[in-house]
Amino acid sequence: MTNIQALLTPYKMGDLLLKNRLVIAPMTRSRCNNNENAPGNLQVKYYTQRASAGLIITEGSQVSKQAVGYVNTPGIYAESQIKGWKNVTDAVHKKDGKIFIQLWHVGRVSHPDFHNGALPLAPSAINPNSKSFTPNGFKDTVTPKEMTLADIKTTVEAFKQAAINAKKAGFDGLEIHSSNGYLFHQFFNKCANQRKDAYGGNIENRARFFFEVLDEISKIFPQNRIGVRFNPAMHNLHGIDVDEETIPLFEYVIKKLNNYNIAYVHLSEPFTDVSKVKYAVQNIAAHFRPLYNGTLIINNNFNQEKGNKIIEAGLADLVAYGKLFISNPDLVERFEKNAPLANWDADTFYSDTGEKGYTDYPFYAE
């Protein structure tokens, strides 16, 4: 390409100037294999290798012990985790990188193995009939405990404390993981939320928990340093199905976010083929772009050409890449040179293989 690629142009996101429009998507990598579930030298290396991206969004990090649902994933609730993440952010900042932490609570997708036998929490006592990745391998999910109003309040506070901890750890901002069938998505979705109180029933009620968390976090980070992530077309995964109120709910939430001054809305194109799913939207960016006035990040299976095109078409401002950033730590430089891309090894995505498939992918210059 002779013209400057849209992906490689700088972008002003709130008060942050991003060097380019490539974002590292948040990706669970299950490499925090220590008693504290704290990031270590391996995570410092992994994120620093990729600091040429316009923005790094970290892997999902649990806001509390109750939020855990996957083996060897990091948290942001303990002192050792804050210290571990501080080493990561310091190293990324030395490379002139920008880094947001993704705050995570998996809700009913967790398993009693993570909670000394206690049930995971969820909006309603409905089993997602999915699998949980436990220390003892994949296990069937169970029927969770319906959250009391006190549980909801405690969880809102856990997110607020996680934001305080993220600030201590030196993050430029944070992303609320309100996507992919986890706790917020469970509140949004009728098949997971059958509450009869102020957090269930109509669309406004099912979105209430999300906005309560956003309002509390906004007391810690400026709103223009807070991003949110949604997956409006997720279907038949983690017990989430698209129904007649799914898209109207996300339309309500995203339109309401115009009243906030947040950093971005991060959307995923469909994970699976939804062309035959009644009520589903197939082109997420095209559908939601007209509804939202702020910065829009889009992700899922974009390559270089598709990434440039969607920005040129005005349907997104930034593009998040996952697998391509796993196998190409220097993806930005490869796009600049139109260089060939390395293939990823899917067997090492979530494995306890240390550096293998994590920090050992070569740079193009090598």
Secondary structure as GFF3:
##gff-version 3
##sequence-region A 1 366
A	DSSP	three_ten_helix	6	8	.	.	.	ID=ss1
A	DSSP	beta_strand	11	13	.	.	.	ID=ss2
A	DSSP	beta_strand	16	18	.	.	.	ID=ss3
A	DSSP	beta_strand	22	24	.	.	.	ID=ss4
A	DSSP	alpha_helix	41	49	.	.	.	ID=ss5
A	DSSP	beta_strand	55	62	.	.	.	ID=ss6
A	DSSP	three_ten_helix	65	67	.	.	.	ID=ss7
A	DSSP	alpha_helix	79	94	.	.	.	ID=ss8
A	DSSP	beta_strand	99	104	.	.	.	ID=ss9
A	DSSP	three_ten_helix	107	109	.	.	.	ID=ss10
A	DSSP	three_ten_helix	112	114	.	.	.	ID=ss11
A	DSSP	beta_strand	121	122	.	.	.	ID=ss12
A	DSSP	beta_strand	131	134	.	.	.	ID=ss13
A	DSSP	beta_strand	137	140	.	.	.	ID=ss14
A	DSSP	beta_strand	145	146	.	.	.	ID=ss15
A	DSSP	alpha_helix	149	168	.	.	.	ID=ss16
A	DSSP	beta_strand	173	177	.	.	.	ID=ss17
A	DSSP	alpha_helix	183	188	.	.	.	ID=ss18
A	DSSP	alpha_helix	203	206	.	.	.	ID=ss19
A	DSSP	alpha_helix	208	217	.	.	.	ID=ss20
A	DSSP	three_ten_helix	223	225	.	.	.	ID=ss21
A	DSSP	beta_strand	226	230	.	.	.	ID=ss22
A	DSSP	alpha_helix	246	256	.	.	.	ID=ss23
A	DSSP	three_ten_helix	257	259	.	.	.	ID=ss24
A	DSSP	beta_strand	264	268	.	.	.	ID=ss25
A	DSSP	alpha_helix	284	288	.	.	.	ID=ss26
A	DSSP	three_ten_helix	289	291	.	.	.	ID=ss27
A	DSSP	beta_strand	296	299	.	.	.	ID=ss28
A	DSSP	alpha_helix	304	312	.	.	.	ID=ss29
A	DSSP	beta_strand	318	321	.	.	.	ID=ss30
A	DSSP	alpha_helix	323	327	.	.	.	ID=ss31
A	DSSP	alpha_helix	331	337	.	.	.	ID=ss32
A	DSSP	three_ten_helix	346	348	.	.	.	ID=ss33
###
